[in-house]
Amino acid sequence: MSNKYLVAIPVFNEEGYVAAVLERTRRYADNILVIDDGSSDSTPEQLSRFSGIHVIRHERNQGYGQSLIDAFGFAAEQGYDWLITMDCDEQHEPAAIPAFVAAMERDAADVISGSRYLRSHPGDDRPPADRRSINLKITALLNERLGLALTDAFCGFKAYRVDALRRLTLSERGYAFPMEFWPQSVRRGLTIEELPVRLVYKDTERYFGGALDNPTVRYRHYVEVFDAAMRALDAAGAPRVGRGVPACSWSNCCCQ
């Protein structure tokens, strides 16, 4: 099977990373979309030097979730079969793109979600303590409430079957985007597989901005968005999924 895929990279003030990330990504992808979420540094100028890439430019910062929503819409409008998303802070290595492509070719899932915790890799970094703690708690919440077996709720390195994304109606613009994405994906019938990726933290001082820099506030916000997403699905009559329905993981994956 041959799939036409797009790699989408949200950026916001990434002047220190964007050129190198794009150069490396070009080795593995012919079709690249950058969503510049209102950068005020030299990111737009650096992007203008790259030919052959698609760019969506937000005049003002709209949020990480909105950048992903725009990428989903672009991939659907342009007729791509698959969309791969990755961050621009060098936490996601373009060299892992072929592993996602191989998983796409196996055609066993609608969402192939990178996991930094599914297995360890030599040289893995240590994440900031508050981020690891929140990831653990939110991952446990998703597994309990949605009947999943995820190991990493927040990794943005993913591949999505574009036709499957059409079943979702996403509106969460900020960093809580996964808290809307996961409930909708499960209850709209998307199949999920995890794929191991390296745990990389180049900059442990990066921040979320505003009140979300407080871990307690951030965790509470994530739970509130999740609860609101579940209530909306209940109101829409979306089918429930019982406990014990596992996501496909690398260790028990039926597509190995």
Secondary structure, DSSP 8 states (H G I E B T S, - for coil): ----EEEEEEESS-TTTHHHHHHHHTTT-S-EEEEEES--SSHHHHHHT--S-EEEEESS---HHHHHHHHHHHHHHTT-SEEEE--SSSSS-GGGHHHHHHHHHHT--SEEEEESSSS--TT-----HHHHHHHHHHHHHHHHHHT---S-S----EEEEHHHHTT------STTHHHHHHHHHHHTT--EEEEE-----S-TT----GGGGSHHHHHHHHHHHHHHHHHHHHHTT-----TT---B-TTT-TT-
